[in-house]
Amino acid sequence: MWLIKFENSNQKWCQAIKLGNKALVIGRGKECDLAINDNQLSRKHAVIEKTDDELTIRDLGSTSGTLINGEKCLQSAIQEGDEIALGSSTLRVVAQLPEAKFDAAIEKAPATFLTKGDFQLFLSTLTKSDSPQRVLQNLLSGLVSTLGAERGFVLMKGEDKDMQLVAAHQVTEETEFIAVSKTVYEKALSEKENVLVPNSAITSWMADTRTQAHYPQPRSIICAPLSDTKMTYGVIYLDRPINDGVFDNETLEFFSSVSEYAANLVASRVIRNQLSMMSQRLEAYTALSDEKYKLVVGEGEAAADLRRHLDAAAPQDVSVLITGETGSGKEVAARALHKQSKRRTGPFIPVHCAALSEEIIAAELFGHEKGAFTGATDARIGRFEMASGGTLFLDEVGDIPLGIQVKLLRVLQDRAITRLGGATTIPVDFRLVCATNIDLEEAVREGTFRKDLYYRINVFRISLRPLRERREDILPLANYFLADFAMQMGRRVSRFSKEAEQLLVRHSWPGNVRELRNAIERAVVFELSDEISAENLPIVKGSGLSTSAQGDDEFWGSLPHNFEEACDCFHGRFFELLIKHYDRNMSAVARAAGVARSTLYRHLSKHGLDTDEE
């Protein structure tokens, strides 16, 4: 069934029009299926036909024509949201509704609440909402008014499966709604059944002391799960003092029927929004992919200088050394270099050399034959061979042991390797790109890095500036990561709030681009709206971590040298700063930290932090 809203200058109403095998003829003639008193219409103006799940409209040679979303057409498919202009009248397709559930809800609408026509209009308002949250808020408002409830709320399962308050009437998180109603709504969810409590004072399963403490006055309660045939999305709850009247079985039947209908609308909105978000993110990602250097994002001098160096180095098959702090984007630059080189159709093989023993890195680079050492049950090719025809990227090359440096130098000279335990010389053809966060010239002077190898890998040098020295690139990078993660996660978030932008620009970013990337990824996970708020950025305002380099040094200098002790110290300081920032609002602290309140209290207790709210 399709719900079609009709409007003209003289009258306005909403009508549910069922389209089966019979076409719907529209015009001013009385013989039409939808007769409209409009002199600008032809007697038989247009016809709407249903084919499978698609609607089409066809003009029947009318005098004034038929317009779809402002464009004149003879025949066109129509869908939800389309506006059809006929004469001085407008037909708007509101929604495709689950026919059986819609009819059932109307039939179960008691006359004491609403007339069937009014109730039909009430249900139609739900279809106008473009998001699940708005559907549920409109539903709650209508039911509170219709059924004479004092309070009500809707809980929805979040991505972490915890229940979240998405719509409310006379209820907030600060009023401890979960404590007030937990017994009731958990019963509805666990049993997937509607719950009717005529009188909380005499209901046996609500007789425990804790529950009664939150119901100082006897209340009448109705609660229903929001479920479709596939899953349960949440729960809707209403209550009122019994002095205002008791909810009965007739009320519950009506309430549950509407809730079931709303659940189907929520499901359709979720799917539609997901598809829309995926489409938007795909467009954004495609636009980014069209850039010459998709991975090199930025508008400032540093980004432009990087592009110039990549332009110069990419066509040449020379070794490149990329230097910069940890997290500054050295591998990103290496990948961009590979993508612009003549070897771009070949493989890009990264090797992270930090903290690898000489034995492990030798096996990684050269490969080995079966039986070469204990545990070598099969032959394995190394990264040198894997990179043939493409690019070999050695990250943190300064950490390579001296013994491997000698072998690497020989490979660069001979362009051939021998696997561990093997005797056959294997030619290799790769371009070498190296990266380091240490001063290799100093390492050469100290004798920890070979001078001849240094000259071999430092044919062309690219130096990356830390993010704190190129603040003009922070927002372009943040927006790039936002578009990328939003597309991956199917989220509709597309921008930052002004406060969030200011926070991003002010932060010192000791972890450079990697820290920024991780911060945006977490924000996209937790943000439920279309705009990243400052609260969902894992940056503590006013802390030494975000104000100055001096503050950074003081904090990091205070950490214990033992890894576990340092982590514990950091966790405690993290929660301490959050509590201070959010003025001891524990709900806000829990949201910012991305944990449940119960988990938050365990952390605070562990670190001896005061849990009392102001």
C-alpha positions as CSV (number, residue, x, y, z in Angstrom):
1,M,0.0,0.0,0.0
2,W,1.2,3.5,-0.8
3,L,0.2,6.5,1.2
4,I,-0.4,9.5,-1.0
5,K,-1.0,13.0,0.3
6,F,-3.2,15.3,-1.8
7,E,-3.1,19.1,-1.6
8,N,-4.6,22.0,-3.4
9,S,-5.6,25.5,-2.7
10,N,-9.1,24.6,-1.5
11,Q,-8.7,21.5,0.5
12,K,-6.1,19.2,2.2
13,W,-6.3,15.7,3.4
14,C,-4.3,12.5,3.6
15,Q,-5.5,9.3,2.0
16,A,-4.2,5.8,1.9
17,I,-4.6,4.5,-1.6
18,K,-4.3,0.8,-2.2
19,L,-3.0,-0.1,-5.6
20,G,-3.5,-3.7,-6.8
21,N,-3.8,-4.9,-10.3
22,K,-6.2,-2.1,-11.1
23,A,-4.7,1.2,-12.3
24,L,-5.6,4.5,-10.5
25,V,-7.1,7.1,-12.8
26,I,-6.8,10.7,-11.7
27,G,-8.8,13.6,-13.0
28,R,-11.8,15.9,-12.4
29,G,-14.3,13.5,-13.9
30,K,-16.6,11.6,-11.4
31,E,-15.8,8.3,-13.1
32,C,-12.1,8.6,-12.0
33,D,-10.7,6.5,-9.2
34,L,-9.3,9.7,-7.6
35,A,-11.7,12.5,-8.6
36,I,-10.3,16.0,-7.8
37,N,-12.3,19.1,-8.0
38,D,-9.8,21.2,-9.9
39,N,-10.8,23.0,-13.1
40,Q,-7.2,23.0,-14.4
41,L,-7.3,19.2,-14.5
42,S,-8.5,17.3,-17.6
43,R,-11.5,14.9,-17.1
44,K,-9.0,12.0,-17.2
45,H,-5.7,13.6,-16.5
46,A,-3.2,10.8,-15.6
47,V,-3.0,7.2,-14.4
48,I,-0.9,5.6,-11.6
49,E,0.0,2.0,-12.1
50,K,1.8,-0.5,-9.9
51,T,4.3,-3.0,-11.2
52,D,5.9,-5.2,-8.6
53,D,7.2,-2.8,-6.1
54,E,7.4,0.2,-8.5
55,L,4.9,2.9,-9.2
56,T,4.7,4.7,-12.5
57,I,2.5,7.7,-13.6
58,R,1.4,8.2,-17.2
59,D,-0.1,11.4,-18.6
60,L,-3.4,10.7,-20.5
61,G,-3.0,13.5,-23.0
62,S,-4.0,16.2,-20.5
63,T,-4.2,19.9,-21.4
64,S,-2.0,21.3,-18.7
65,G,0.4,18.3,-18.5
66,T,1.9,16.3,-15.6
67,L,5.0,17.4,-13.7
68,I,7.3,15.2,-11.6
69,N,9.4,17.2,-9.2
70,G,9.0,20.3,-11.5
71,E,9.8,18.5,-14.8
72,K,7.1,17.8,-17.3
73,C,6.9,14.2,-18.5
74,L,4.6,11.8,-20.3
75,Q,5.5,8.7,-18.2
76,S,7.8,8.2,-15.3
77,A,8.6,6.0,-12.4
78,I,7.7,7.6,-9.0
79,Q,9.0,6.9,-5.5
80,E,8.8,8.1,-2.0
81,G,9.3,11.8,-1.7
82,D,8.3,12.6,-5.3
83,E,5.9,15.5,-5.9
84,I,3.4,15.2,-8.8
85,A,1.9,18.4,-10.0
86,L,-1.5,18.1,-11.9
87,G,-3.2,21.4,-12.6
88,S,-3.2,23.4,-9.5
89,S,-3.0,20.3,-7.3
90,T,-0.1,18.3,-5.9
91,L,0.2,14.7,-5.1
92,R,3.1,13.7,-2.9
93,V,4.2,10.1,-2.3
94,V,4.8,9.9,1.4
95,A,5.7,6.3,1.9
96,Q,5.2,2.6,1.0
97,L,3.6,1.1,4.1
98,P,3.3,-2.5,5.3
99,E,-0.4,-2.9,4.4
100,A,-1.4,-5.5,6.9
101,K,0.2,-3.7,9.8
102,F,-1.2,-0.3,8.8
103,D,-4.7,-1.6,8.5
104,A,-4.4,-3.5,11.7
105,A,-3.3,-0.4,13.6
106,I,-6.2,1.6,12.2
107,E,-8.7,-1.1,13.1
108,K,-7.4,-1.3,16.6
109,A,-7.6,2.5,17.2
110,P,-10.3,2.8,19.9
111,A,-12.9,5.4,19.2
112,T,-12.3,6.9,22.6
113,F,-8.8,7.9,21.5
114,L,-9.1,9.1,17.9
115,T,-11.4,8.8,15.0
116,K,-10.0,6.4,12.3
117,G,-9.5,9.4,10.0
118,D,-7.6,11.3,12.6
119,F,-5.6,8.3,13.5
120,Q,-4.7,7.7,9.9
121,L,-3.4,11.2,9.8
122,F,-1.4,10.6,12.9
123,L,0.3,7.5,11.4
124,S,1.0,9.4,8.2
125,T,3.0,12.0,10.1
126,L,5.4,9.2,11.1
127,T,6.2,8.5,7.5
128,K,7.3,12.1,6.9
129,S,10.2,11.7,9.3
130,D,13.5,11.1,7.5
131,S,15.3,9.5,10.4
132,P,14.6,6.7,13.0
133,Q,15.0,9.2,15.8
134,R,12.4,11.6,14.4
135,V,10.0,8.7,13.7
136,L,10.2,7.6,17.3
137,Q,10.0,11.2,18.8
138,N,6.8,11.8,16.7
139,L,5.5,8.4,17.8
140,L,6.1,9.1,21.4
141,S,4.6,12.6,21.3
142,G,1.5,11.3,19.6
143,L,1.0,8.4,22.0
144,V,1.6,10.5,25.1
145,S,-1.1,12.9,24.0
146,T,-3.5,10.3,22.7
147,L,-3.3,7.9,25.7
148,G,-2.9,10.6,28.4
149,A,0.5,9.4,29.7
150,E,2.5,11.6,32.1
151,R,5.9,10.3,31.1
152,G,7.4,8.3,28.3
153,F,10.6,7.4,26.6
154,V,12.1,5.3,23.8
155,L,15.3,3.3,24.2
156,M,17.3,2.0,21.2
157,K,20.2,-0.4,21.0
158,G,23.4,1.4,20.1
159,E,26.3,0.0,18.2
160,D,27.8,-1.2,21.5
161,K,24.4,-3.0,22.2
162,D,23.8,-0.7,25.2
163,M,20.4,1.0,25.5
164,Q,20.4,4.6,24.6
165,L,17.7,7.2,25.2
166,V,16.6,8.5,21.8
167,A,13.2,10.1,22.6
168,A,11.6,11.2,25.8
169,H,8.7,13.1,27.4
170,Q,9.2,14.4,31.0
171,V,12.2,12.1,31.3
172,T,16.0,12.7,31.1
173,E,19.1,10.8,31.9
174,E,19.5,12.9,35.0
175,T,16.2,11.6,36.3
176,E,17.7,8.1,36.3
177,F,15.1,6.8,33.9
178,I,16.9,3.4,33.6
179,A,16.6,2.9,37.4
180,V,12.9,3.9,37.3
181,S,11.9,1.5,34.6
182,K,14.6,-1.1,34.2
183,T,12.5,-3.9,35.6
184,V,9.7,-3.2,33.1
185,Y,11.6,-2.6,29.9
186,E,14.0,-5.5,30.5
187,K,11.0,-7.8,30.9
188,A,9.6,-6.5,27.5
189,L,13.0,-7.0,25.8
190,S,13.9,-10.4,27.2
191,E,10.4,-11.9,26.7
192,K,9.8,-9.9,23.4
193,E,6.3,-9.3,24.7
194,N,4.2,-6.3,25.6
195,V,4.0,-5.5,29.3
196,L,0.9,-4.1,31.0
197,V,1.2,-3.0,34.7
198,P,-2.2,-1.6,35.7
199,N,-0.9,-0.8,39.2
200,S,2.8,-0.9,40.1
201,A,1.9,-1.2,43.8
202,I,0.1,-4.5,43.5
203,T,2.2,-6.2,40.8
204,S,4.0,-9.1,42.3
205,W,7.1,-9.0,40.1
206,M,7.6,-5.3,40.8
207,A,7.3,-5.8,44.6
208,D,11.1,-5.6,45.4
209,T,12.2,-2.7,47.5
210,R,14.4,-1.1,44.9
211,T,11.7,-0.9,42.3
212,Q,9.1,0.5,44.7
213,A,11.6,3.1,45.9
214,H,11.6,4.5,42.4
215,Y,7.8,4.4,42.2
216,P,6.9,6.3,45.4
217,Q,3.4,6.7,44.0
218,P,1.6,3.8,42.3
219,R,1.7,4.1,38.5
220,S,0.1,2.4,35.6
221,I,2.6,1.3,32.9
222,I,2.6,0.0,29.4
223,C,5.7,-1.0,27.6
224,A,6.3,-2.7,24.2
225,P,9.4,-3.9,22.3
226,L,10.1,-2.2,18.9
227,S,10.5,-5.3,16.8
228,D,10.0,-6.4,13.2
229,T,10.3,-10.0,11.9
230,K,14.2,-9.8,11.9
231,M,15.3,-8.0,15.1
232,T,14.4,-6.0,18.1
233,Y,15.5,-2.3,17.9
234,G,14.5,-1.1,21.3
235,V,11.5,-0.4,23.5
236,I,8.9,2.2,24.1
237,Y,7.5,3.0,27.6
238,L,4.6,5.1,28.9
239,D,3.3,5.6,32.5
240,R,1.1,7.8,34.6
241,P,-0.2,7.9,38.2
242,I,-3.1,5.6,38.7
243,N,-5.1,8.6,39.9
244,D,-5.1,9.7,36.3
245,G,-6.6,6.3,35.1
246,V,-5.4,2.8,34.6
247,F,-4.1,1.4,31.3
248,D,-6.1,-1.6,30.3
249,N,-5.9,-4.5,27.7
250,E,-7.7,-2.4,25.0
251,T,-5.1,0.4,25.5
252,L,-2.3,-2.1,25.3
253,E,-3.6,-3.7,22.1
254,F,-3.7,-0.3,20.5
255,F,-0.3,0.7,21.9
256,S,1.4,-2.5,20.7
257,S,-0.1,-2.4,17.3
258,V,1.2,1.2,16.7
259,S,4.6,0.2,18.1
260,E,4.9,-2.7,15.7
261,Y,3.9,-0.4,12.8
262,A,6.6,2.1,14.0
263,A,9.2,-0.6,14.2
264,N,8.7,-1.3,10.5
265,L,9.1,2.3,9.7
266,V,12.3,2.5,11.8
267,A,13.7,-0.5,10.0
268,S,13.0,1.1,6.6
269,R,14.5,4.4,7.7
270,V,17.6,2.6,9.0
271,I,18.1,0.8,5.6
272,R,17.3,3.9,3.6
273,N,19.7,6.1,5.6
274,Q,22.4,3.5,5.4
275,L,22.1,3.4,1.6
276,S,22.1,7.2,1.4
277,M,25.1,7.5,3.7
278,M,27.0,4.8,1.7
279,S,26.2,6.7,-1.5
280,Q,27.4,10.0,-0.1
281,R,30.6,8.5,1.2
282,L,31.2,6.8,-2.1
283,E,30.8,10.1,-3.9
284,A,33.2,11.8,-1.4
285,Y,35.7,9.0,-1.7
286,T,35.5,9.0,-5.4
287,A,36.2,12.7,-5.5
288,L,39.2,12.2,-3.3
289,S,40.4,9.4,-5.4
290,D,40.4,11.6,-8.5
291,E,43.2,13.8,-7.0
292,K,46.6,13.2,-8.3
293,Y,47.9,12.3,-4.9
294,K,44.9,11.0,-3.1
295,L,47.0,10.1,-0.1
296,V,48.8,13.4,0.2
297,V,46.2,15.7,1.6
298,G,46.7,19.3,2.6
299,E,46.5,22.9,1.3
300,G,49.6,24.5,3.0
301,E,53.2,25.0,2.0
302,A,54.3,21.7,3.5
303,A,51.8,19.6,1.5
304,A,52.7,21.5,-1.7
305,D,56.4,21.0,-1.1
306,L,55.8,17.2,-0.6
307,R,53.9,17.0,-3.9
308,R,56.8,18.8,-5.7
309,H,59.3,16.3,-4.2
310,L,57.1,13.4,-5.2
311,D,56.7,14.8,-8.7
312,A,60.5,15.0,-9.1
313,A,61.3,11.6,-7.6
314,A,58.4,9.4,-8.9
315,P,59.5,9.0,-12.5
316,Q,63.1,8.2,-11.5
317,D,64.1,4.7,-10.3
318,V,66.4,6.1,-7.6
319,S,66.4,5.2,-3.9
320,V,64.5,7.6,-1.7
321,L,64.9,8.3,2.0
322,I,61.9,9.7,3.8
323,T,62.5,11.3,7.2
324,G,60.1,12.6,9.8
325,E,58.7,12.0,13.3
326,T,56.7,8.9,14.2
327,G,53.2,9.2,12.8
328,S,54.0,12.0,10.3
329,G,52.9,9.9,7.3
330,K,56.1,8.4,6.0
331,E,54.5,5.2,4.7
332,V,51.7,7.3,3.1
333,A,54.3,9.3,1.2
334,A,56.0,6.1,0.2
335,R,52.7,4.7,-1.2
336,A,52.0,7.9,-3.1
337,L,55.5,7.7,-4.6
338,H,54.9,4.2,-5.7
339,K,51.5,5.0,-7.2
340,Q,53.1,7.7,-9.4
341,S,56.1,5.7,-10.4
342,K,56.5,3.5,-13.5
343,R,56.3,0.5,-11.1
344,R,52.8,1.4,-10.0
345,T,51.4,-1.8,-11.5
346,G,53.8,-3.9,-9.4
347,P,53.6,-4.7,-5.7
348,F,54.2,-2.3,-2.8
349,I,55.9,-4.4,-0.1
350,P,56.4,-2.7,3.3
351,V,58.8,-4.1,6.0
352,H,58.7,-2.5,9.5
353,C,62.2,-3.0,10.8
354,A,61.8,-1.6,14.3
355,A,62.7,-4.0,17.2
356,L,63.2,-7.0,14.9
357,S,66.1,-9.3,15.7
358,E,68.8,-10.0,13.1
359,E,67.5,-13.6,12.6
360,I,63.9,-12.5,12.1
361,I,64.6,-9.6,9.7
362,A,67.0,-11.8,7.7
363,A,64.3,-14.4,7.2
364,E,61.7,-11.7,6.3
365,L,63.9,-10.1,3.7
366,F,65.7,-13.0,2.1
367,G,63.2,-15.8,2.6
368,H,64.4,-19.4,3.4
369,E,64.5,-22.9,2.1
370,K,62.9,-25.9,3.8
371,G,65.0,-27.0,6.8
372,A,67.1,-23.8,6.8
373,F,66.6,-23.5,10.6
374,T,64.4,-25.1,13.3
375,G,60.8,-24.5,12.4
376,A,61.4,-24.0,8.7
377,T,59.1,-26.7,7.6
378,D,58.5,-25.2,4.2
379,A,60.3,-22.9,1.7
380,R,59.3,-19.3,1.8
381,I,60.1,-16.4,-0.4
382,G,61.3,-13.1,1.2
383,R,60.3,-9.5,0.8
384,F,63.1,-8.8,-1.8
385,E,61.5,-11.4,-4.1
386,M,58.0,-10.2,-3.3
387,A,58.9,-6.7,-4.3
388,S,60.3,-7.6,-7.8
389,G,58.7,-5.3,-10.3
390,G,57.5,-3.0,-7.6
391,T,58.6,-1.0,-4.6
392,L,60.3,-2.3,-1.3
393,F,59.6,0.0,1.6
394,L,61.9,-0.3,4.7
395,D,60.3,1.6,7.5
396,E,62.5,2.6,10.4
397,V,65.6,1.5,8.4
398,G,67.8,3.0,11.1
399,D,66.9,0.1,13.4
400,I,68.3,-2.6,11.0
401,P,71.2,-4.5,12.7
402,L,74.7,-3.9,11.3
403,G,74.9,-7.5,10.1
404,I,71.8,-7.1,7.9
405,Q,73.0,-3.7,6.7
406,V,76.0,-5.4,5.1
407,K,73.7,-7.9,3.3
408,L,71.3,-5.1,2.2
409,L,74.2,-3.1,0.7
410,R,75.3,-6.2,-1.2
411,V,71.8,-6.7,-2.6
412,L,71.6,-3.1,-3.7
413,Q,74.9,-3.6,-5.5
414,D,74.3,-7.0,-7.1
415,R,70.5,-6.9,-7.4
416,A,70.4,-10.6,-6.5
417,I,69.7,-12.6,-3.3
418,T,70.2,-16.0,-1.9
419,R,67.6,-17.5,0.4
420,L,68.6,-18.7,3.9
421,G,69.7,-22.3,3.6
422,G,69.8,-22.0,-0.2
423,A,72.6,-22.0,-2.8
424,T,70.8,-20.5,-5.8
425,T,71.3,-16.8,-6.7
426,I,67.9,-15.2,-7.4
427,P,67.8,-11.9,-9.4
428,V,65.5,-9.2,-7.9
429,D,64.3,-6.0,-9.4
430,F,62.8,-3.5,-7.0
431,R,62.9,0.2,-6.2
432,L,64.0,0.9,-2.6
433,V,62.2,3.5,-0.5
434,C,63.4,3.8,3.2
435,A,62.0,5.8,6.1
436,T,63.4,6.7,9.5
437,N,62.6,8.9,12.5
438,I,66.2,9.1,13.7
439,D,69.1,11.2,12.5
440,L,71.0,8.8,10.3
441,E,74.0,11.1,10.0
442,E,74.3,11.0,13.8
443,A,73.9,7.2,13.7
444,V,76.7,7.1,11.1
445,R,79.0,9.1,13.4
446,E,78.1,6.8,16.4
447,G,78.9,3.8,14.3
448,T,75.4,2.2,14.5
449,F,74.7,2.8,10.8
450,R,77.0,2.1,7.9
451,K,78.2,5.2,6.0
452,D,78.2,3.4,2.6
453,L,74.7,2.2,3.1
454,Y,73.5,5.7,4.1
455,Y,74.8,7.1,0.8
456,R,73.1,4.3,-1.1
457,I,69.7,4.9,0.3
458,N,69.9,8.7,0.5
459,V,70.0,9.4,-3.2
460,F,66.8,11.5,-3.0
461,R,65.6,12.8,0.3
462,I,62.1,13.8,1.4
463,S,61.6,15.4,4.8
464,L,58.2,15.5,6.4
465,R,57.3,18.2,8.9
466,P,55.4,17.3,12.0
467,L,51.7,18.2,12.1
468,R,52.1,20.9,14.7
469,E,54.3,22.8,12.2
470,R,51.7,22.7,9.5
471,R,48.4,23.5,11.2
472,E,46.9,24.7,7.9
473,D,46.7,21.0,6.9
474,I,44.9,19.8,10.1
475,L,41.4,20.5,8.9
476,P,41.9,19.2,5.3
477,L,43.4,16.0,6.7
478,A,40.6,15.7,9.3
479,N,37.9,16.1,6.6
480,Y,39.6,13.5,4.4
481,F,39.7,11.0,7.3
482,L,36.1,11.8,8.1
483,A,34.9,11.1,4.6
484,D,36.9,7.9,4.5
485,F,35.8,6.5,7.8
486,A,32.2,7.6,7.4
487,M,32.1,5.7,4.1
488,Q,33.7,2.6,5.6
489,M,31.3,2.5,8.5
490,G,28.2,3.6,6.7
491,R,27.7,6.6,8.9
492,R,26.0,9.9,7.8
493,V,28.3,12.2,9.7
494,S,29.8,14.7,7.2
495,R,31.3,17.7,9.0
496,F,32.8,19.0,12.2
497,S,31.1,21.5,14.6
498,K,32.9,24.9,15.0
499,E,34.0,23.9,18.5
500,A,35.4,20.6,17.2
501,E,37.3,22.4,14.4
502,Q,38.8,24.8,16.9
503,L,39.8,21.9,19.2
504,L,41.5,20.1,16.3
505,V,43.5,23.1,15.2
506,R,44.6,24.0,18.8
507,H,45.8,20.5,19.7
508,S,49.6,19.9,19.6
509,W,49.3,16.4,18.0
510,P,52.3,14.8,19.5
511,G,51.4,11.6,17.5
512,N,51.2,13.6,14.3
513,V,48.9,12.5,11.4
514,R,48.5,9.0,12.9
515,E,47.1,10.5,16.1
516,L,44.7,12.7,14.1
517,R,43.6,9.7,12.0
518,N,42.9,7.6,15.1
519,A,41.0,10.5,16.7
520,I,38.7,10.9,13.7
521,E,38.1,7.2,13.5
522,R,37.0,7.1,17.1
523,A,34.8,10.2,16.7
524,V,33.0,8.6,13.7
525,V,32.3,5.5,15.7
526,F,30.7,7.4,18.6
527,E,29.0,10.3,16.7
528,L,25.3,9.6,16.1
529,S,24.4,12.9,14.4
530,D,25.6,14.2,11.1
531,E,28.2,16.5,12.8
532,I,31.2,15.6,14.8
533,S,31.0,17.3,18.2
534,A,33.9,18.4,20.3
535,E,32.7,16.0,23.0
536,N,33.3,13.0,20.8
537,L,36.9,13.9,19.9
538,P,39.4,12.0,22.2
539,I,41.1,15.3,23.0
540,V,41.0,16.6,26.5
541,K,40.4,20.4,26.5
542,G,42.5,22.3,28.9
543,S,45.0,19.5,29.5
544,G,48.7,19.6,29.1
545,L,48.2,17.2,26.3
546,S,46.6,19.7,24.0
547,T,47.9,23.2,25.0
548,S,51.7,23.3,24.7
549,A,54.8,21.4,24.1
550,Q,55.9,22.3,27.6
551,G,52.8,20.7,29.0
552,D,53.5,17.6,26.9
553,D,57.0,17.3,28.2
554,E,55.8,17.6,31.8
555,F,53.2,14.9,31.4
556,W,55.3,12.4,29.5
557,G,58.2,13.1,31.9
558,S,56.0,12.1,34.9
559,L,55.1,8.7,33.5
560,P,56.8,5.6,35.1
561,H,59.3,3.8,32.9
562,N,57.6,0.4,33.4
563,F,55.1,-0.1,30.6
564,E,52.2,-1.4,32.7
565,E,52.7,1.2,35.4
566,A,52.8,3.9,32.7
567,C,49.5,2.7,31.2
568,D,47.9,2.6,34.6
569,C,49.1,6.2,35.3
570,F,47.8,7.4,31.9
571,H,44.4,5.8,32.5
572,G,44.0,7.5,35.8
573,R,45.1,10.9,34.5
574,F,42.8,10.5,31.5
575,F,39.7,10.0,33.6
576,E,40.7,12.7,36.0
577,L,40.9,15.2,33.1
578,L,37.6,14.1,31.7
579,I,35.8,14.5,35.1
580,K,37.2,18.0,35.4
581,H,36.3,18.9,31.9
582,Y,32.7,17.8,32.1
583,D,32.2,19.3,35.6
584,R,31.6,15.9,37.2
585,N,28.8,14.9,34.9
586,M,29.4,11.2,34.9
587,S,27.0,10.5,32.0
588,A,29.0,12.9,29.8
589,V,32.3,11.4,31.1
590,A,31.2,7.9,30.2
591,R,30.1,9.0,26.7
592,A,33.4,10.8,26.0
593,A,35.4,7.8,27.2
594,G,33.2,5.4,25.2
595,V,32.4,3.2,28.2
596,A,29.3,2.2,30.1
597,R,28.7,4.0,33.4
598,S,29.3,0.8,35.3
599,T,32.6,0.4,33.6
600,L,33.5,4.0,34.3
601,Y,32.8,3.6,38.0
602,R,35.1,0.6,38.1
603,H,37.9,2.6,36.6
604,L,37.3,5.5,39.0
605,S,37.3,3.2,42.0
606,K,40.6,1.6,40.8
607,H,42.3,4.9,40.6
608,G,40.8,6.3,43.8
609,L,38.9,9.1,42.0
610,D,35.8,10.6,43.6
611,T,32.6,9.4,41.9
612,D,30.1,11.9,43.5
613,E,28.4,14.0,40.9
614,E,27.8,17.7,41.5
